[in-house]
């Protein structure tokens, strides 16, 4: 079986990240996305079944995390499931995974950038969003260690804000545990909510795609994946219960800024700006980690000439895939100026769920059975129960990638 395309030489990345920085990068890409964006549409889909959807998304995420950790320890190279699918299932599935990741996470980047704009300066949301993409692209260009340091600060601030929200929402006299069980739901609605909330749990993919920059990857990657995911699960559960108990499912579904609304309803309107700042900072951290992950997958695909080969260059001083980072930043900036926030979430979830379906299928070839099987079935089920517009648009773009690979493969045989 062919080894990873990466290795010593000018295009090899430097192993600079330890367990702590790797966990923080994973937290930065997860915490913020679901808390500040996906809770409201999930409540609209499932009512109080939101909590069941959260648990279901967590189960699928855990299966995916373990499959990703096993594979990343075996193949500690930039590219994540693009590499795993290629090595375990064949080039077609590797390409499909990489393509699904890039298009899905480009939409995620746009969603996070727009979240920054809407919370930081609603009157000029798009301009702020695009400026955020440009600024964070420059930071990642300068080196992943600087990115990890900034993400550590961001995660600490966001966790403090989320803790404040939980204490205020649950500590007020208006919080009612009965709201956790009231309101209608359906099995389909629960599945759709789980698919939307899965958008928030996908940050451990950033750990896998940074595999070539992690020290002692066989030990560090599995530990970092489970630590980051475990912390995120606890945070998400606490915040979801607190906000739902304060607002109820109907009011939560209608809220444009659920956490701010929960604090306001608890009688602490003066602290709403603090929550808004935390939301913007959380989205900033998620966007930074997402840009890192997409650029590393772009690097891996460019190495194999599935994307333009010049994108495989690594900066001689900073040790970063600078051309891939600049290209990804430019595309994300354009998409950010054009897309709708909620549509971006659904589109992203579809692409990322397909990406993880291939990761689980790859893990099955390692001799693992139970968790990869549950993860594979779960990913496909959640992907195809998302809103119809997300399924159709996502499937169309993934098919474009498949056709592109088929044409490239046919030309290569001539």
C-alpha positions as CSV (number, residue, x, y, z in Angstrom):
1,X,0.0,0.0,0.0
2,X,1.3,3.4,-1.0
3,X,2.6,5.6,1.8
4,X,1.5,9.2,2.3
5,X,2.6,11.7,-0.3
6,X,4.2,13.9,2.3
7,X,7.7,13.4,3.5
8,X,11.0,15.1,3.9
9,X,11.9,17.8,1.5
10,X,10.9,21.3,0.6
11,X,7.2,20.5,0.7
12,X,7.2,18.8,4.2
13,X,5.6,20.7,7.1
14,X,7.3,21.0,10.5
15,X,6.0,19.1,13.5
16,X,5.5,21.9,16.0
17,X,2.3,21.2,17.8
18,X,2.0,19.3,21.1
19,X,-1.2,17.9,22.7
20,X,-2.3,21.2,24.3
21,X,-2.1,23.3,21.2
22,X,-3.7,20.5,19.2
23,X,-6.7,20.2,21.6
24,X,-7.1,24.0,21.6
25,X,-7.2,24.1,17.8
26,X,-9.9,21.5,17.9
27,X,-11.9,23.4,20.5
28,X,-11.5,26.6,18.6
29,X,-13.1,25.0,15.5
30,X,-16.0,23.5,17.5
31,X,-17.0,25.8,20.3
32,X,-18.8,28.7,18.9
33,X,-20.2,27.2,15.7
34,X,-23.1,25.3,17.2
35,X,-23.6,27.4,20.3
36,X,-24.0,30.7,18.5
37,X,-25.4,29.5,15.1
38,X,-27.1,26.0,15.0
39,X,-29.2,26.0,18.2
40,X,-32.0,28.1,16.8
41,X,-32.6,26.2,13.5
42,X,-32.2,22.9,15.3
43,X,-35.0,24.0,17.7
44,X,-37.1,25.0,14.7
45,X,-36.7,21.5,13.3
46,X,-37.2,19.4,16.4
47,X,-38.7,21.5,19.2
48,X,-37.6,20.1,22.6
49,X,-36.3,17.1,20.6
50,X,-33.3,19.4,20.1
51,X,-31.8,17.7,23.2
52,X,-32.3,14.2,21.6
53,X,-30.8,15.6,18.4
54,X,-27.8,16.9,20.3
55,X,-27.2,13.5,21.9
56,X,-27.6,11.7,18.5
57,X,-25.1,14.2,16.9
58,X,-22.7,13.5,19.8
59,X,-22.9,9.7,19.2
60,X,-22.1,10.1,15.5
61,X,-19.4,12.6,16.3
62,X,-17.8,10.2,18.8
63,X,-17.8,7.3,16.3
64,X,-16.3,9.6,13.7
65,X,-13.7,10.9,16.1
66,X,-12.4,7.4,16.9
67,X,-12.3,6.4,13.3
68,X,-10.4,9.6,12.5
69,X,-8.0,9.1,15.4
70,X,-7.2,5.5,14.4
71,X,-6.6,6.6,10.8
72,X,-4.7,9.7,11.7
73,X,-2.3,7.7,13.9
74,X,-1.7,5.4,11.0
75,X,-1.3,8.2,8.4
76,X,0.0,11.3,10.2
77,X,-0.1,13.5,7.1
78,X,-1.9,16.7,6.1
79,X,-5.1,15.9,4.3
80,X,-7.2,13.9,6.8
81,X,-9.8,11.6,5.2
82,X,-8.5,12.6,1.7
83,X,-5.4,10.6,2.6
84,X,-7.2,7.9,4.5
85,X,-9.8,7.2,1.8
86,X,-7.0,7.2,-0.9
87,X,-4.9,4.7,1.1
88,X,-7.6,2.4,2.3
89,X,-10.4,2.6,-0.3
90,X,-8.7,3.9,-3.5
91,X,-8.0,7.2,-5.2
92,X,-11.6,7.9,-6.2
93,X,-12.9,7.8,-2.6
94,X,-9.9,9.8,-1.4
95,X,-10.6,12.5,-4.0
96,X,-14.4,12.5,-3.1
97,X,-13.6,12.9,0.6
98,X,-11.1,15.8,-0.1
99,X,-13.6,17.5,-2.4
100,X,-16.5,17.1,0.1
101,X,-14.3,18.5,2.9
102,X,-13.1,21.5,0.9
103,X,-16.5,22.6,-0.4
104,X,-18.3,21.8,2.8
105,X,-15.8,23.6,5.0
106,X,-15.6,26.6,2.6
107,X,-19.3,27.0,3.4
108,X,-18.4,26.7,7.1
109,X,-15.8,29.4,6.8
110,X,-18.4,31.7,5.2
111,X,-20.9,30.9,8.0
112,X,-18.4,31.7,10.7
113,X,-17.3,34.9,9.0
114,X,-20.9,36.1,8.7
115,X,-21.5,35.3,12.3
116,X,-18.6,37.6,13.2
117,X,-20.1,40.3,11.1
118,X,-23.7,40.0,12.4
119,X,-22.6,40.0,16.0
120,X,-19.8,42.6,15.8
121,X,-21.3,45.2,13.5
122,X,-24.7,44.2,12.1
123,X,-25.1,47.3,9.9
124,X,-21.9,46.3,8.0
125,X,-21.9,42.5,8.5
126,X,-20.6,41.5,5.1
127,X,-17.8,44.0,5.1
128,X,-16.7,42.9,8.6
129,X,-17.0,39.2,7.6
130,X,-14.8,39.7,4.5
131,X,-12.2,41.7,6.5
132,X,-12.1,38.9,9.1
133,X,-11.3,36.3,6.4
134,X,-8.5,38.5,5.1
135,X,-7.0,39.1,8.6
136,X,-7.1,35.5,9.7
137,X,-5.6,34.3,6.4
138,X,-2.6,36.6,7.1
139,X,-2.3,35.1,10.6
140,X,-2.3,31.5,9.4
141,X,0.2,32.5,6.6
142,X,2.6,33.7,9.3
143,X,2.8,30.3,11.0
144,X,0.6,27.7,12.7
145,X,2.2,28.3,16.1
146,X,0.9,31.9,16.1
147,X,-2.5,30.6,15.1
148,X,-2.5,28.1,18.0
149,X,-1.6,30.8,20.5
150,X,-4.4,33.1,19.3
151,X,-6.8,30.3,19.4
152,X,-5.9,29.4,23.0
153,X,-6.8,33.0,24.0
154,X,-10.1,32.9,22.0
155,X,-11.2,29.6,23.5
156,X,-10.5,30.8,27.1
157,X,-12.7,34.0,26.5
158,X,-15.5,32.1,24.9
159,X,-15.6,29.4,27.6
160,X,-15.9,32.2,30.2
161,X,-18.8,33.8,28.4
162,X,-20.6,30.5,28.0
163,X,-20.2,29.8,31.7
164,X,-21.7,33.1,32.4
165,X,-24.7,32.4,30.1
166,X,-25.3,29.0,31.8
167,X,-25.1,30.5,35.3
168,X,-27.4,33.4,34.5
169,X,-30.0,31.4,32.6
170,X,-30.2,28.6,35.1
171,X,-29.9,30.9,38.1
172,X,-32.8,33.2,37.3
173,X,-36.3,32.6,38.6
174,X,-37.7,32.3,35.1
175,X,-35.9,29.1,34.2
176,X,-38.3,26.2,34.1
177,X,-37.3,22.6,33.7
178,X,-40.7,21.8,32.3
179,X,-39.7,23.6,29.1
180,X,-37.2,20.9,28.4
181,X,-40.1,18.5,27.8
182,X,-42.8,20.7,26.3
183,X,-43.5,21.3,22.6
184,X,-44.0,19.0,19.7
185,X,-41.4,17.1,17.8
186,X,-41.0,14.3,15.3
187,X,-38.5,11.6,14.5
188,X,-37.6,13.3,11.2
189,X,-37.3,16.6,13.0
190,X,-34.9,15.1,15.5
191,X,-32.7,13.6,12.7
192,X,-32.7,17.0,10.9
193,X,-31.7,18.8,14.2
194,X,-28.9,16.2,14.7
195,X,-27.6,16.9,11.2
196,X,-27.6,20.7,11.8
197,X,-26.0,20.3,15.2
198,X,-23.3,18.0,13.7
199,X,-22.1,21.2,12.1
200,X,-20.8,22.2,15.5
201,X,-19.0,19.0,16.3
202,X,-16.8,18.6,13.3
203,X,-13.8,20.5,14.7
204,X,-11.8,17.3,15.5
205,X,-11.3,17.1,11.7
206,X,-8.9,20.0,12.1
207,X,-6.8,17.8,14.3
208,X,-6.5,15.1,11.7
209,X,-5.7,17.5,8.9
210,X,-2.9,19.0,11.0
211,X,-1.4,15.5,11.5
212,X,1.8,16.4,9.6
213,X,2.5,19.3,12.1
214,X,1.8,17.3,15.3
215,X,4.6,15.9,17.4
216,X,4.3,12.1,18.1
217,X,1.1,11.8,16.1
218,X,0.3,8.2,17.0
219,X,0.0,9.2,20.7
220,X,-1.0,12.9,20.4
221,X,-3.8,12.7,17.8
222,X,-6.1,10.2,19.5
223,X,-5.7,11.9,22.9
224,X,-6.3,15.4,21.4
225,X,-9.4,14.2,19.5
226,X,-11.1,12.7,22.5
227,X,-10.2,15.5,24.9
228,X,-11.4,18.2,22.5
229,X,-14.6,16.4,21.7
230,X,-15.3,15.5,25.4
231,X,-14.9,19.1,26.5
232,X,-17.2,20.3,23.7
233,X,-19.9,17.8,24.5
234,X,-20.1,19.0,28.1
235,X,-20.2,22.7,27.0
236,X,-22.9,22.1,24.4
237,X,-25.1,20.1,26.7
238,X,-24.9,22.7,29.5
239,X,-25.6,25.6,27.2
240,X,-28.5,23.9,25.3
241,X,-30.2,22.9,28.6
242,X,-29.8,26.4,30.1
243,X,-31.1,28.2,27.0
244,X,-34.0,25.8,26.4
245,X,-35.0,26.0,30.1
246,X,-35.0,29.8,29.9
247,X,-36.7,30.4,26.5
248,X,-38.6,27.2,25.6
249,X,-38.4,25.7,22.2
250,X,-40.7,28.1,20.3
251,X,-38.9,31.2,21.5
252,X,-35.5,29.6,21.0
253,X,-36.4,28.7,17.4
254,X,-37.4,32.3,16.6
255,X,-34.3,33.9,18.2
256,X,-31.7,35.4,16.0
257,X,-29.1,35.4,18.8
258,X,-30.3,32.7,21.2
259,X,-27.7,33.2,23.9
260,X,-28.2,36.9,24.0
261,X,-32.0,36.4,24.1
262,X,-31.6,33.9,27.0
263,X,-29.6,36.4,29.1
264,X,-32.0,39.2,28.3
265,X,-35.0,37.0,29.3
266,X,-33.2,36.1,32.6
267,X,-33.2,39.9,33.5
268,X,-29.6,40.7,32.6
269,X,-30.0,42.9,29.5
270,X,-26.9,44.9,30.4
271,X,-24.7,41.8,29.8
272,X,-26.0,41.2,26.3
273,X,-23.1,43.1,24.7
274,X,-20.7,40.7,26.6
275,X,-22.5,37.7,25.1
276,X,-22.4,39.3,21.6
277,X,-18.7,39.9,21.9
278,X,-18.2,36.3,23.0
279,X,-20.2,35.1,20.0
280,X,-18.1,37.1,17.6
281,X,-14.9,35.9,19.3
282,X,-16.0,32.3,19.2
283,X,-16.8,32.5,15.5
284,X,-13.4,34.1,15.0
285,X,-11.7,31.1,16.6
286,X,-13.7,28.7,14.6
287,X,-13.0,30.5,11.3
288,X,-9.2,30.5,12.1
289,X,-9.2,26.7,12.7
290,X,-11.4,26.1,9.6
291,X,-9.0,28.0,7.4
292,X,-6.1,26.0,8.7
293,X,-7.9,22.7,8.0
294,X,-9.1,23.6,4.5
295,X,-5.7,24.8,3.4
296,X,-4.0,21.6,4.6
297,X,-6.5,19.4,2.7
298,X,-5.9,21.7,-0.4
299,X,-2.2,21.1,0.1
300,X,-2.6,17.3,0.2
301,X,-4.8,17.3,-3.0
302,X,-2.4,19.6,-4.8
303,X,0.5,17.3,-4.0
304,X,-1.3,14.6,-5.9
305,X,-2.3,17.0,-8.7
306,X,-6.0,16.8,-8.0
307,X,-5.8,20.5,-7.6
308,X,-3.2,22.9,-9.2
309,X,0.2,21.6,-8.2
310,X,1.6,25.1,-7.4
311,X,-0.7,25.1,-4.3
312,X,1.5,22.4,-2.8
313,X,4.3,24.9,-2.1
314,X,5.4,25.3,1.6
315,X,6.9,28.7,2.7
316,X,10.6,28.3,3.3
317,X,10.6,30.5,6.4
318,X,7.1,30.1,8.0
319,X,6.8,26.4,7.1
320,X,3.1,26.9,6.0
321,X,1.3,26.0,2.8
322,X,1.1,29.6,1.9
323,X,-0.2,29.4,-1.6
324,X,-3.0,27.1,-0.5
325,X,-3.8,29.4,2.4
326,X,-4.0,32.5,0.1
327,X,-6.2,30.6,-2.4
328,X,-8.5,29.3,0.2
329,X,-8.8,32.8,1.8
330,X,-9.6,34.4,-1.5
331,X,-12.4,31.8,-2.3
332,X,-13.9,32.1,1.2
333,X,-13.9,35.9,1.0
334,X,-15.9,35.7,-2.3
335,X,-18.3,33.1,-0.9
336,X,-18.8,35.1,2.3
337,X,-20.1,38.1,0.2
338,X,-22.6,35.9,-1.6
339,X,-24.2,33.2,0.7
340,X,-27.0,33.1,3.3
341,X,-26.0,32.0,6.8
342,X,-28.5,29.2,7.4
343,X,-28.1,27.8,3.8
344,X,-24.3,27.7,4.4
345,X,-24.8,25.6,7.6
346,X,-27.0,23.0,5.8
347,X,-24.6,22.8,2.8
348,X,-21.6,22.5,5.0
349,X,-23.2,19.7,7.1
350,X,-24.0,17.7,4.0
351,X,-20.4,17.9,2.7
352,X,-18.8,17.1,6.0
353,X,-21.1,14.2,6.8
354,X,-20.2,12.6,3.5
355,X,-16.5,13.2,4.4
356,X,-16.9,11.4,7.6
357,X,-18.9,8.6,6.0
358,X,-15.8,7.9,3.9
359,X,-13.6,8.1,7.1
360,X,-15.7,5.5,8.8
361,X,-15.6,3.2,5.7
362,X,-11.8,3.6,5.7
363,X,-11.6,2.7,9.4
364,X,-13.6,-0.5,8.6
365,X,-10.6,-1.7,6.6
366,X,-8.4,-1.5,9.7
367,X,-10.3,-4.3,11.3
368,X,-12.5,-2.0,13.4
369,X,-16.2,-2.9,13.2
370,X,-18.7,-1.5,15.7
371,X,-17.9,2.2,15.9
372,X,-17.1,2.7,12.2
373,X,-20.3,0.9,11.2
374,X,-22.4,3.1,13.5
375,X,-20.6,6.2,12.3
376,X,-21.1,5.3,8.6
377,X,-24.8,4.6,9.0
378,X,-25.3,7.7,11.2
379,X,-23.5,10.0,8.7
380,X,-25.4,8.9,5.7
381,X,-28.7,9.1,7.6
382,X,-28.1,12.6,8.9
383,X,-26.8,13.8,5.6
384,X,-29.9,12.8,3.7
385,X,-32.4,14.1,6.3
386,X,-31.1,17.7,6.2
387,X,-33.3,20.3,4.5
388,X,-34.0,19.3,0.9
389,X,-32.2,22.4,-0.6
390,X,-29.0,21.5,1.3
391,X,-29.2,17.9,0.1
392,X,-29.8,18.8,-3.5
393,X,-27.1,21.6,-3.7
394,X,-24.6,19.5,-1.8
395,X,-25.2,16.4,-3.9
396,X,-24.8,18.4,-7.1
397,X,-21.4,19.9,-6.0
398,X,-20.1,16.5,-4.8
399,X,-21.1,15.0,-8.2
400,X,-19.1,17.8,-9.9
401,X,-16.1,16.6,-8.0
402,X,-16.6,13.0,-8.9
403,X,-17.0,13.8,-12.6
404,X,-13.8,16.0,-12.4
405,X,-11.9,13.1,-11.0
406,X,-13.2,10.7,-13.6
407,X,-12.1,13.0,-16.4
408,X,-8.6,13.5,-14.8
409,X,-8.2,9.7,-14.4
410,X,-9.2,9.0,-18.0
411,X,-6.7,11.6,-19.3
412,X,-4.0,10.2,-17.1
413,X,-4.5,6.7,-18.7
414,X,-4.0,8.1,-22.2
